[in-house]
Amino acid sequence: MDYKYFFKTIRFNFSIMALITFTSGLSIAGYSGETGCIKGSCINGIGTKIFYDGRKYEGEWNNEKPNGYGKEYRFYYRTKSFRLTYDGRWFDGKRHGQGTSYDDHSNKVRYRGEWKNGEKDGFGINTDYNGKTQKGLWKDGFLVKEMQLEDKLYKLYVKTKPKNSTIKIMNIKPKFKQGIALKPGEYIIRVEHDGYETITKNIKINDKGENLYYELIPYLGNYYALIIGINDYQYFKPLKTAENDARATSKLLKKYFGFKVKLLTGRVSRARIIKELNDYRKKLQSKDNFLIYYAGHGQLDNKAEEGYWLPADAERGNIANWLSNSTIISEMKASSAKHILIVSDSCFAAKIIRSIGDDVSMDFLSAKNIQYYLKLASKKARVVLASGGIEPVLDEGGKNNHSVFADAFLSTLKSIEPYELIDGISIFSKVRQKVTFNAEQVPEYSSVKGSGHDGGDFVFIRRR
């Protein structure tokens, strides 16, 4: 017998059988149950999906791939159940970031550490099937520098301004001291000082020590936001994106900028808006910052030279429930808040402001430092960012069911780095560029006549 031919034939037939099994929906692991997305969203969001090869993924998705935190399981044919094989971070469908892999037979930890593009990459600890443990730095799945316990401690030094700031490492028990010896890994550093903004940073200690420097930003006051989005009108054409724009703005300001937000959507009446403005007038103090975001219909009375927001109960030809610019300006003038910014995404939004020039100079776009922002913040500001001039504006045109203006505003805020300061005029410059590239409308930005503006500007600080 020709044994070479015999074994080649067996190997060929086995390959054909495996291919048939795989393409028929049965995995080589023996799994023959439901496949595909079985829970939640497996496109963008959180969901669970079972793959044809017997893998199951539970966690975060983006663009139909695992992205963010998630767990991977494999079907184990002996117990007819899924067993955990990985618990950690993902990027673009691959293990990427901090994570732990497990043996799918014994459930023992095989590797705990950093991953990149699906491979062990960075500091980690690996235990093989014989129980041998290797600690050190990995690259593309291979150990490139082994470390002993005694030589993988590295010193951390942190300098701050002001010098006597309190420094804490939030994810370990030992108190921070200059030169503290740390194992390689990720640490959460918090720097605090009375009268200054607190900084919280994630740092990584690898195979070297760290010398860090943080300059704290003086406290700029509380940040409040009244967010209004109205789609549903009784006497006017319904809008498509206003409420979605308002919700997204509310979430972003609360999560990343530390705003205390009041969100109004649905059938928001004139009386409700006036009540909320009155409540904020009582609440706001002299160091506070107040942002008002309005997405809804707007109207212009040419004869009276007056602009209006149209609440949900507004009627055509009857201004009784319209909200005039004069009323809004009066509320701004009466408020004790240091800085007030109105972001208005409505038709004829710019009627509330005067032309750019006198009080908010485009020269501010030159190089800036903390002292520049402190100088701005020391002066009273009453400013408006309008989605367009004295003209109709688009209710759509942006990504993710946003108006073209809201999409530009949100993407600009998202682009700000953690603990970065940025003023309103810089926000406007970026928003205007994005909007005019995608639509005919031209956003405007300026101070408000008769509102108490004194040459300052609204200053944003991203807190995470």
C-alpha positions as CSV (number, residue, x, y, z in Angstrom):
1,M,0.0,0.0,0.0
2,D,1.1,3.5,-0.8
3,Y,1.0,5.0,2.8
4,K,1.9,8.5,1.6
5,Y,-1.1,8.4,-0.7
6,F,-3.3,7.0,2.0
7,F,-2.5,9.7,4.6
8,K,-2.8,12.4,2.0
9,T,-6.3,11.1,1.1
10,I,-7.3,11.0,4.8
11,R,-6.0,14.6,5.3
12,F,-7.8,15.8,2.2
13,N,-11.1,14.2,3.2
14,F,-10.9,15.5,6.7
15,S,-10.3,19.1,5.3
16,I,-13.4,18.7,3.1
17,M,-15.5,17.5,6.0
18,A,-14.3,20.4,8.2
19,L,-15.2,22.9,5.4
20,I,-18.7,21.4,4.9
21,T,-19.3,21.4,8.7
22,F,-18.2,25.0,9.0
23,T,-20.2,26.3,6.0
24,S,-23.3,24.5,7.1
25,G,-23.4,26.5,10.3
26,L,-22.0,23.7,12.6
27,S,-18.7,24.7,14.3
28,I,-15.7,22.6,14.6
29,A,-16.3,22.9,18.4
30,G,-19.6,21.1,18.0
31,Y,-21.8,24.1,18.4
32,S,-25.0,23.9,16.4
33,G,-27.3,26.4,18.1
34,E,-28.4,29.9,17.3
35,T,-25.9,32.2,15.7
36,G,-25.8,35.9,14.9
37,C,-26.7,38.9,17.2
38,I,-28.9,37.4,19.9
39,K,-29.2,40.4,22.3
40,G,-28.9,44.2,22.1
41,S,-27.1,46.0,19.3
42,C,-24.1,44.3,17.5
43,I,-23.5,47.3,15.3
44,N,-23.1,50.3,17.6
45,G,-23.9,49.9,21.3
46,I,-23.9,46.9,23.7
47,G,-24.9,43.4,22.4
48,T,-24.2,39.7,22.3
49,K,-23.3,37.8,19.2
50,I,-22.6,34.1,18.6
51,F,-20.2,33.4,15.7
52,Y,-20.3,30.3,13.4
53,D,-17.0,29.1,14.8
54,G,-18.4,28.6,18.3
55,R,-17.3,31.9,19.7
56,K,-19.6,34.2,21.7
57,Y,-18.9,37.9,22.4
58,E,-20.7,40.1,25.0
59,G,-19.9,43.7,25.2
60,E,-19.5,47.0,23.4
61,W,-19.6,47.3,19.6
62,N,-18.7,50.0,17.0
63,N,-19.1,49.6,13.3
64,E,-20.2,46.0,13.7
65,K,-16.9,45.1,15.5
66,P,-16.1,44.6,19.2
67,N,-14.8,47.9,20.4
68,G,-14.4,48.9,24.1
69,Y,-15.0,46.5,27.0
70,G,-16.2,42.9,26.3
71,K,-15.9,39.2,27.1
72,E,-15.2,36.4,24.7
73,Y,-16.4,32.8,25.2
74,R,-15.8,29.5,23.3
75,F,-18.2,26.6,23.1
76,Y,-16.8,23.6,25.0
77,Y,-18.2,20.4,23.5
78,R,-17.8,18.2,26.5
79,T,-20.0,20.3,28.8
80,K,-22.1,21.7,25.9
81,S,-21.6,25.2,27.3
82,F,-19.7,28.4,26.6
83,R,-16.6,29.1,28.7
84,L,-14.9,32.4,29.2
85,T,-11.7,32.8,27.2
86,Y,-11.0,36.6,27.4
87,D,-12.2,39.5,29.6
88,G,-10.9,43.0,28.7
89,R,-10.6,45.7,26.1
90,W,-11.1,45.5,22.4
91,F,-10.4,47.6,19.4
92,D,-11.6,47.1,15.8
93,G,-12.5,43.5,16.6
94,K,-9.2,42.5,18.2
95,R,-8.0,42.2,21.8
96,H,-6.4,45.6,22.5
97,G,-5.6,47.2,25.9
98,Q,-5.8,45.7,29.3
99,G,-7.2,42.1,29.4
100,T,-7.1,38.6,30.8
101,S,-7.2,35.4,28.8
102,Y,-8.4,32.1,30.2
103,D,-8.0,28.4,29.2
104,D,-11.3,27.3,27.8
105,H,-10.9,23.8,29.3
106,S,-9.8,24.6,32.9
107,N,-10.9,28.3,33.2
108,K,-7.4,29.0,34.6
109,V,-5.8,32.4,33.9
110,R,-3.3,32.1,31.1
111,Y,-2.3,35.7,30.5
112,R,-3.1,39.0,32.4
113,G,-1.7,42.2,31.0
114,E,-1.7,44.4,27.9
115,W,-2.7,43.5,24.3
116,K,-2.3,45.1,20.9
117,N,-4.0,44.0,17.7
118,G,-4.9,40.7,19.1
119,E,-1.4,39.8,20.5
120,K,0.2,40.1,23.9
121,D,2.0,43.4,23.8
122,G,3.2,45.4,26.8
123,F,3.6,44.4,30.4
124,G,2.0,41.1,31.3
125,I,2.2,37.8,33.2
126,N,1.8,34.5,31.3
127,T,1.3,31.0,32.7
128,D,1.7,28.1,30.3
129,Y,0.0,24.7,30.4
130,N,2.9,23.3,32.5
131,G,2.4,26.0,35.1
132,K,5.5,28.0,34.2
133,T,5.0,31.7,34.8
134,Q,6.7,34.5,32.8
135,K,6.5,38.1,33.8
136,G,7.8,41.0,31.6
137,L,7.4,42.9,28.4
138,W,5.8,41.3,25.4
139,K,5.8,42.3,21.7
140,D,3.7,40.7,19.0
141,G,2.9,37.8,21.3
142,F,6.5,37.0,22.3
143,L,8.3,37.8,25.6
144,V,11.1,40.3,24.8
145,K,12.2,41.2,28.3
146,E,11.6,39.0,31.3
147,M,11.4,40.6,34.7
148,Q,11.9,39.3,38.2
149,L,9.7,40.5,41.1
150,E,12.5,42.6,42.6
151,D,13.3,44.5,39.4
152,K,9.9,45.5,38.2
153,L,9.2,48.4,40.7
154,Y,9.6,51.9,39.3
155,K,9.6,55.3,41.0
156,L,6.9,58.0,40.4
157,Y,7.5,61.7,41.0
158,V,4.7,64.3,40.6
159,K,5.3,68.0,40.7
160,T,2.4,70.4,40.8
161,K,1.5,74.1,40.6
162,P,0.5,75.1,43.3
163,K,3.3,73.2,45.0
164,N,1.4,72.0,48.1
165,S,-1.4,70.3,46.1
166,T,-2.7,66.9,47.4
167,I,-1.8,64.0,45.2
168,K,-3.6,60.6,45.4
169,I,-3.3,57.3,43.6
170,M,-6.9,56.2,43.5
171,N,-6.6,52.5,42.6
172,I,-4.0,51.4,45.2
173,K,-4.1,51.5,49.0
174,P,-0.6,53.0,49.8
175,K,-0.6,56.8,50.1
176,F,1.3,58.8,47.5
177,K,4.8,60.1,48.4
178,Q,7.5,61.4,46.0
179,G,9.4,58.5,44.6
180,I,6.8,55.9,45.5
181,A,7.8,52.5,44.0
182,L,5.2,51.0,41.7
183,K,4.8,47.9,39.6
184,P,4.2,48.3,35.9
185,G,0.6,48.9,35.1
186,E,-2.1,51.6,34.9
187,Y,-2.7,54.1,37.8
188,I,-5.3,56.8,38.4
189,I,-3.7,60.0,39.7
190,R,-5.8,62.7,41.3
191,V,-4.4,66.2,42.1
192,E,-6.4,68.5,44.3
193,H,-6.1,72.0,45.8
194,D,-8.6,74.4,47.4
195,G,-9.7,77.0,44.9
196,Y,-8.5,75.0,41.9
197,E,-10.0,72.5,39.5
198,T,-9.3,68.9,40.4
199,I,-7.3,66.9,37.8
200,T,-7.8,63.1,37.4
201,K,-5.5,61.4,35.0
202,N,-4.8,57.8,33.9
203,I,-1.1,57.1,33.7
204,K,0.9,54.0,32.7
205,I,4.1,52.7,34.3
206,N,6.1,50.5,32.0
207,D,9.8,49.6,32.3
208,K,10.8,53.0,33.6
209,G,9.9,55.6,36.2
210,E,7.8,58.7,35.6
211,N,8.3,62.4,36.4
212,L,5.0,64.2,35.9
213,Y,4.0,67.8,36.1
214,Y,0.5,69.2,36.5
215,E,-0.5,72.9,36.6
216,L,-3.9,73.2,38.2
217,I,-6.5,75.6,36.8
218,P,-8.0,78.1,39.3
219,Y,-11.7,77.2,40.0
220,L,-13.9,78.8,37.4
221,G,-17.3,78.4,39.3
222,N,-20.1,76.0,38.8
223,Y,-21.4,75.2,35.3
224,Y,-25.1,75.0,34.7
225,A,-27.1,74.3,31.5
226,L,-30.7,74.6,30.5
227,I,-31.2,72.5,27.3
228,I,-34.4,72.9,25.3
229,G,-35.3,70.8,22.3
230,I,-38.8,70.9,20.7
231,N,-39.9,68.7,17.8
232,D,-43.7,68.5,18.3
233,Y,-45.7,71.6,17.5
234,Q,-49.5,72.0,17.4
235,Y,-49.6,74.9,15.0
236,F,-46.3,74.7,13.2
237,K,-44.6,72.0,11.1
238,P,-42.9,69.3,13.4
239,L,-39.1,69.3,13.5
240,K,-37.0,66.2,13.0
241,T,-33.8,66.7,15.0
242,A,-34.3,69.2,17.7
243,E,-35.0,66.8,20.6
244,N,-32.2,64.5,19.5
245,D,-29.8,67.4,19.4
246,A,-30.8,68.6,22.8
247,R,-30.4,65.1,24.4
248,A,-27.0,64.6,22.9
249,T,-25.8,68.1,24.0
250,S,-27.2,67.4,27.5
251,K,-25.3,64.1,27.8
252,L,-22.0,65.5,26.5
253,L,-22.0,68.6,28.7
254,K,-22.9,66.5,31.8
255,K,-20.5,63.6,31.2
256,Y,-17.3,65.4,29.9
257,F,-17.7,69.0,31.1
258,G,-19.2,68.6,34.5
259,F,-22.4,70.7,33.8
260,K,-25.4,70.4,36.0
261,V,-28.0,70.0,33.3
262,K,-31.8,70.6,33.1
263,L,-33.2,69.0,29.9
264,L,-36.6,70.1,28.5
265,T,-38.0,68.1,25.5
266,G,-41.5,67.3,24.3
267,R,-44.4,69.8,24.6
268,V,-42.3,72.6,26.3
269,S,-44.5,75.6,26.8
270,R,-43.6,79.3,27.1
271,A,-44.6,79.3,30.7
272,R,-42.3,76.3,31.4
273,I,-39.3,78.0,29.9
274,I,-40.0,81.3,31.8
275,K,-40.3,79.3,35.0
276,E,-37.0,77.6,34.5
277,L,-35.2,80.8,33.6
278,N,-36.7,82.4,36.8
279,D,-35.5,79.5,38.9
280,Y,-32.0,79.8,37.5
281,R,-32.0,83.6,38.2
282,K,-32.6,82.7,41.9
283,K,-30.0,79.9,42.0
284,L,-27.0,81.3,40.1
285,Q,-24.2,83.0,42.0
286,S,-21.6,85.6,40.9
287,K,-18.9,83.0,39.9
288,D,-21.3,80.6,38.0
289,N,-21.5,79.9,34.3
290,F,-24.8,79.3,32.6
291,L,-25.4,77.9,29.1
292,I,-28.8,78.0,27.5
293,Y,-29.3,75.7,24.5
294,Y,-32.4,76.1,22.3
295,A,-33.3,73.9,19.3
296,G,-36.7,74.6,17.9
297,H,-38.6,77.0,15.6
298,G,-37.8,80.7,15.5
299,Q,-39.7,83.6,14.1
300,L,-38.9,87.2,13.0
301,D,-41.3,90.1,13.2
302,N,-40.0,92.5,10.7
303,K,-42.3,95.4,11.6
304,A,-41.5,95.2,15.3
305,E,-37.8,94.3,14.6
306,E,-38.1,91.5,17.1
307,G,-37.0,87.9,17.1
308,Y,-38.8,85.0,18.9
309,W,-38.3,81.5,20.0
310,L,-41.4,79.4,19.4
311,P,-42.3,77.1,22.3
312,A,-44.6,74.1,21.7
313,D,-47.7,76.1,22.5
314,A,-47.0,78.9,20.1
315,E,-49.8,79.8,17.6
316,R,-49.5,81.3,14.2
317,G,-50.4,85.0,14.1
318,N,-50.6,85.2,17.9
319,I,-47.5,86.2,19.9
320,A,-49.0,85.5,23.3
321,N,-47.0,82.3,23.7
322,W,-44.0,83.3,21.7
323,L,-40.8,84.0,23.6
324,S,-39.2,87.3,22.5
325,N,-35.5,88.1,22.4
326,S,-36.3,91.1,24.7
327,T,-37.5,88.7,27.4
328,I,-34.4,86.5,27.1
329,I,-32.1,89.5,27.2
330,S,-33.9,90.8,30.3
331,E,-33.3,87.4,32.0
332,M,-29.6,87.6,31.1
333,K,-29.3,91.1,32.4
334,A,-31.0,90.2,35.7
335,S,-28.9,87.0,36.3
336,S,-26.0,87.1,38.8
337,A,-24.0,84.5,36.8
338,K,-20.6,85.6,35.7
339,H,-20.9,84.2,32.2
340,I,-23.9,83.3,30.1
341,L,-23.8,81.7,26.7
342,I,-26.9,81.1,24.5
343,V,-26.6,78.5,21.8
344,S,-29.5,79.0,19.5
345,D,-30.2,76.5,16.7
346,S,-33.3,78.1,15.1
347,C,-34.4,80.2,12.2
348,F,-33.5,83.9,12.5
349,A,-31.4,83.0,15.5
350,A,-28.9,85.9,15.0
351,K,-31.6,88.6,15.6
352,I,-30.7,88.5,19.3
353,I,-27.1,89.6,18.7
354,R,-25.3,92.4,17.0
355,S,-22.5,91.9,14.4
356,I,-19.2,90.4,15.4
357,G,-16.6,93.0,16.3
358,D,-16.8,95.4,19.2
359,D,-16.7,93.1,22.2
360,V,-15.7,89.6,21.0
361,S,-12.5,90.0,18.9
362,M,-11.4,87.4,16.4
363,D,-7.8,88.3,17.5
364,F,-8.4,86.0,20.4
365,L,-7.6,83.1,18.2
366,S,-3.9,83.6,18.7
367,A,-1.8,81.6,21.1
368,K,-3.3,81.2,24.6
369,N,-2.3,80.1,28.0
370,I,-4.0,79.8,31.4
371,Q,-3.5,83.4,32.2
372,Y,-5.3,84.4,29.1
373,Y,-8.4,82.4,30.1
374,L,-8.3,83.6,33.6
375,K,-8.4,87.2,32.3
376,L,-11.3,86.3,30.1
377,A,-13.1,84.6,33.0
378,S,-12.7,87.6,35.3
379,K,-14.9,89.7,33.1
380,K,-18.7,89.4,32.7
381,A,-19.9,87.7,29.5
382,R,-23.3,87.7,27.8
383,V,-22.7,86.0,24.4
384,V,-24.7,84.1,21.8
385,L,-23.7,81.4,19.3
386,A,-26.4,81.4,16.6
387,S,-26.7,78.6,14.0
388,G,-27.3,81.1,11.2
389,G,-28.0,84.8,10.5
390,I,-31.4,86.4,10.1
391,E,-32.5,83.6,7.8
392,P,-34.0,80.0,7.9
393,V,-31.6,77.2,8.9
394,L,-31.5,73.5,8.2
395,D,-33.3,71.1,10.6
396,E,-31.2,68.2,9.3
397,G,-28.0,67.5,7.3
398,G,-25.7,66.3,10.1
399,K,-24.7,62.8,11.2
400,N,-26.7,60.6,13.5
401,N,-30.0,62.5,13.0
402,H,-28.6,65.9,14.0
403,S,-29.0,69.2,12.4
404,V,-25.9,70.4,10.5
405,F,-25.2,73.0,13.2
406,A,-25.7,70.6,16.2
407,D,-23.5,68.0,14.5
408,A,-20.7,70.7,14.2
409,F,-21.2,71.9,17.7
410,L,-21.1,68.4,19.3
411,S,-18.1,67.3,17.3
412,T,-16.2,70.4,18.2
413,L,-16.8,69.9,21.9
414,K,-15.8,66.2,21.6
415,S,-12.5,67.2,20.0
416,I,-11.4,69.1,23.2
417,E,-8.8,67.3,25.2
418,P,-9.3,66.5,28.9
419,Y,-8.5,69.5,31.1
420,E,-8.1,71.7,28.1
421,L,-9.6,75.3,28.3
422,I,-11.3,76.8,25.3
423,D,-13.3,80.0,24.9
424,G,-16.6,80.6,23.1
425,I,-15.0,82.4,20.2
426,S,-12.7,79.4,19.4
427,I,-15.7,77.1,19.6
428,F,-17.5,79.4,17.1
429,S,-14.6,79.5,14.7
430,K,-14.5,75.7,14.4
431,V,-18.3,75.3,14.2
432,R,-18.6,78.0,11.5
433,Q,-16.0,76.3,9.4
434,K,-17.8,72.9,9.6
435,V,-21.3,74.3,9.0
436,T,-20.4,76.5,6.0
437,F,-18.6,73.6,4.4
438,N,-21.9,71.5,4.6
439,A,-24.7,74.1,4.3
440,E,-25.6,77.6,3.0
441,Q,-26.2,79.0,6.5
442,V,-23.4,80.9,8.3
443,P,-23.3,80.8,12.1
444,E,-22.7,84.0,14.0
445,Y,-21.2,84.8,17.4
446,S,-21.3,88.0,19.5
447,S,-22.2,89.8,22.7
448,V,-25.8,90.7,23.4
449,K,-27.0,94.3,23.4
450,G,-28.2,95.6,26.7
451,S,-27.5,92.4,28.6
452,G,-24.6,93.6,30.9
453,H,-21.8,92.2,28.8
454,D,-18.3,93.4,29.9
455,G,-15.8,92.1,27.5
456,G,-15.4,88.5,28.8
457,D,-16.2,85.2,27.1
458,F,-17.7,81.9,28.1
459,V,-14.8,79.5,28.9
460,F,-15.2,75.7,28.7
461,I,-13.1,73.2,30.6
462,R,-13.3,69.5,29.8
463,R,-13.1,67.6,33.0
464,R,-12.6,64.0,31.7
